[in-house]
Amino acid sequence: MSRPIVDPVRLSQIEIVVSDLGRSLRFYDEAFGWRPVPAEFHELVLLDVPRDCPFGISLRPEVQSEGNRPQRLTLYFTVDDPEHVLDKVSSAGGRSIPTKIKLPGYGVVYLCEDPDGTRFGLFKRTPIAT
């Protein structure tokens, strides 16, 4: 059996949309021991995860236009060729979102949705200069 184009074991990030960032930071700290990392990363607040955790966890404040959107969680997968995956998503009835988020020192994130509007992120790691 061949390896899937988007391999579930390559989950790289879990993004949780929150309506009240302060309340959520307190909740995840007190309930799970997930403290924020002191780093600026667009509008995301990264949470500290153990070094051996294969994915990151972040909180993102809800944007007003998303108020009616039921999805509160976005999964990000590391892929080798995001453009190829976006083409596959579009040809299969999904939607490629015209957003390319550059994360200096880390990589690039692309967004897409399935036919029901469930959003997924595709992460391509930036090669480390030697």
Phi, psi and chi 1 to 4 in degrees:
 res  aa     phi    psi   chi1   chi2   chi3   chi4
   1 MET       -  133.0 -175.2  160.6  148.1      -
   2 SER   -79.9  157.6   66.0      -      -      -
   3 ARG   -70.8  136.9 -177.6  175.4  173.8  170.5
   4 PRO   -65.5  155.4    6.1   -6.5      -      -
   5 ILE   -62.3  -44.1  -65.2  169.7      -      -
   6 VAL  -112.9  104.1  176.5      -      -      -
   7 ASP   -86.1  120.2 -167.6  -21.9      -      -
   8 PRO   -57.2  -26.8  -15.0   21.7      -      -
   9 VAL   -74.0   -6.7  -59.0      -      -      -
  10 ARG   -99.6   25.7  -65.0 -173.5   76.1 -169.2
  11 LEU   -54.4  127.8  176.6   68.0      -      -
  12 SER  -116.9  -21.6   59.8      -      -      -
  13 GLN  -155.4  140.7 -174.9   74.3   17.7      -
  14 ILE  -116.6  120.6  -62.9  173.6      -      -
  15 GLU  -110.1  126.2  178.3 -179.7  -68.7      -
  16 ILE  -111.2  121.0  -55.9  166.3      -      -
  17 VAL   -82.4  129.8  176.3      -      -      -
  18 VAL  -125.4  146.4  -60.7      -      -      -
  19 SER   -86.2  -25.6   60.4      -      -      -
  20 ASP  -137.1  100.6 -178.2  -35.1      -      -
  21 LEU   -59.5  -45.1 -176.4   58.9      -      -
  22 GLY   -60.1  -45.7      -      -      -      -
  23 ARG   -62.6  -42.2  179.8 -175.2   67.0 -159.9
  24 SER   -68.2  -38.5  -65.1      -      -      -
  25 LEU   -60.8  -43.5  -75.8  168.5      -      -
  26 ARG   -63.4  -44.5  -78.6 -172.5  -56.7  -81.6
  27 PHE   -59.4  -54.0  169.6   80.5      -      -
  28 TYR   -66.2  -30.5  -74.7  104.9      -      -
  29 ASP   -70.1  -51.9 -177.4   10.4      -      -
  30 GLU   -71.9  -39.7  -67.2  172.0   14.2      -
  31 ALA   -81.3  -40.4      -      -      -      -
  32 PHE  -117.7  -10.6  -60.0  156.2      -      -
  33 GLY    76.6   21.9      -      -      -      -
  34 TRP   -93.3  104.1  -62.0  -10.0      -      -
  35 ARG   -95.3  152.0  -67.4  179.0  173.4   79.8
  36 PRO   -70.3  148.9   21.6  -28.6      -      -
  37 VAL   -91.8  133.3  173.1      -      -      -
  38 PRO   -75.5   77.0   26.6  -31.2      -      -
  39 ALA  -147.4  143.6      -      -      -      -
  40 GLU   -93.3  128.6  -73.5 -166.5   31.4      -
  41 PHE  -144.0   78.2 -133.9   63.3      -      -
  42 HIS    55.0 -132.0  -64.0  -81.7      -      -
  43 GLU   -94.1    4.6   70.6  -83.4    2.5      -
  44 LEU   -83.7  146.9  -59.9  176.8      -      -
  45 VAL  -111.6  114.3  174.9      -      -      -
  46 LEU   -81.0  141.2  -57.9  176.6      -      -
  47 LEU  -104.7  146.7  -59.5  178.4      -      -
  48 ASP   -73.9  123.4 -167.4   20.2      -      -
  49 VAL  -121.8  156.4  -65.5      -      -      -
  50 PRO   -57.7  148.2  -21.2   31.0      -      -
  51 ARG   -56.2  -31.1 -161.5  172.6  -98.7  -53.3
  52 ASP   -88.0    3.4   60.5  -16.1      -      -
  53 CYS   -72.6  127.6 -177.1      -      -      -
  54 PRO   -77.9   -1.4   27.9  -33.8      -      -
  55 PHE  -144.2  162.0   53.1   83.9      -      -
  56 GLY   -98.9  163.8      -      -      -      -
  57 ILE  -129.4  132.5  -58.8  172.1      -      -
  58 SER  -136.8  154.3   58.4      -      -      -
  59 LEU  -108.5  138.5  -57.4 -180.0      -      -
  60 ARG  -129.1  124.3 -179.1  171.6   60.9   81.7
  61 PRO   -61.5  138.1  -20.0   30.1      -      -
  62 GLU   -65.0  139.0 -178.2  175.9   50.6      -
  63 VAL   -94.0  145.0 -172.0      -      -      -
  64 GLN   -49.0  -42.9 -172.2   65.9   28.8      -
  65 SER   -67.2  -14.5   62.5      -      -      -
  66 GLU   -91.2    0.0  -65.6  177.7  -42.8      -
  67 GLY   -51.5  -33.8      -      -      -      -
  68 ASN   -93.8   -3.0  -64.9  -29.6      -      -
  69 ARG   -81.1  122.3 -170.0  178.5  176.4   92.9
  70 PRO   -72.3  -22.8   25.4  -31.3      -      -
  71 GLN   -72.0  128.4 -177.1  167.8  -24.4      -
  72 ARG  -117.9   -2.1  -51.6  -63.1  -66.4  176.0
  73 LEU  -136.1  133.6 -170.1   70.8      -      -
  74 THR  -123.7  128.8  -58.2      -      -      -
  75 LEU   -98.0  136.9  -58.1  177.8      -      -
  76 TYR  -114.4  134.7  -68.9   79.7      -      -
  77 PHE  -119.7  137.2  -65.1   93.1      -      -
  78 THR   -76.3  127.6  -60.0      -      -      -
  79 VAL  -132.5  155.1  -63.6      -      -      -
  80 ASP   -81.5  -34.0  -63.7  -34.6      -      -
  81 ASP  -135.6   81.9 -173.3   -6.9      -      -
  82 PRO   -60.3  -35.6    5.7  -10.0      -      -
  83 GLU   -62.0  -39.4  -69.3   87.9   -1.8      -
  84 HIS   -63.4  -44.0  175.1   70.2      -      -
  85 VAL   -63.8  -42.1  175.5      -      -      -
  86 LEU   -61.6  -38.8  -67.9  172.8      -      -
  87 ASP   -61.9  -43.1  -71.8  -17.2      -      -
  88 LYS   -63.7  -42.3  -67.1  -76.1 -145.7  178.4
  89 VAL   -58.6  -48.6  164.5      -      -      -
  90 SER   -63.9  -43.4  -65.2      -      -      -
  91 SER   -70.7  -20.0   66.0      -      -      -
  92 ALA   -91.8    3.4      -      -      -      -
  93 GLY   102.7    2.4      -      -      -      -
  94 GLY   -90.3 -163.6      -      -      -      -
  95 ARG  -139.2  131.0 -177.9  172.0   86.9   93.3
  96 SER   -88.5  129.0  171.7      -      -      -
  97 ILE   -92.2  124.9  -61.7  170.9      -      -
  98 PRO   -72.6   63.9   25.9  -30.7      -      -
  99 THR  -135.1  132.2  -59.7      -      -      -
 100 LYS  -129.9  112.5 -176.6  176.7  179.3 -179.9
 101 ILE  -103.6  113.8  -56.0  165.9      -      -
 102 LYS   -88.8  127.2  -65.9 -180.0 -178.6  179.1
 103 LEU  -114.2   92.5  -53.1  171.6      -      -
 104 PRO   -50.7  130.9  -25.0   34.9      -      -
 105 GLY    84.9   -8.4      -      -      -      -
 106 TYR  -119.8  -58.8  -69.2   93.2      -      -
 107 GLY   163.5 -154.4      -      -      -      -
 108 VAL  -130.5  140.7 -178.6      -      -      -
 109 VAL  -113.7  135.0  172.0      -      -      -
 110 TYR  -118.9  150.2  -58.6   78.8      -      -
 111 LEU  -119.7  148.4  -60.8  172.0      -      -
 112 CYS  -151.2  167.0   59.6      -      -      -
 113 GLU  -133.0  149.4  -67.5  179.1  -13.6      -
 114 ASP   -79.6  177.0   73.0    5.3      -      -
 115 PRO   -59.8  -21.2  -26.5   35.4      -      -
 116 ASP   -92.6    0.0  -68.7  -46.0      -      -
 117 GLY    91.7    6.9      -      -      -      -
 118 THR   -71.5  125.2  -59.3      -      -      -
 119 ARG   -91.3  141.6 -174.7  167.6  -72.4 -168.2
 120 PHE  -132.1  148.5  -66.6   90.2      -      -
 121 GLY  -108.7  143.0      -      -      -      -
 122 LEU  -115.9  122.4  -54.2  172.9      -      -
 123 PHE  -111.8  128.0  173.8   69.4      -      -
 124 LYS  -114.9  117.4 -179.4  171.6 -176.7  175.1
 125 ARG   -69.9  141.1 -162.3  173.4  -54.1  -79.6
 126 THR   -80.5  131.4  -58.6      -      -      -
 127 PRO   -60.2  141.1  -14.9   23.9      -      -
 128 ILE   -84.2  126.0  -63.1  172.7      -      -
 129 ALA   -70.9  138.2      -      -      -      -
 130 THR  -112.7      -   55.6      -      -      -
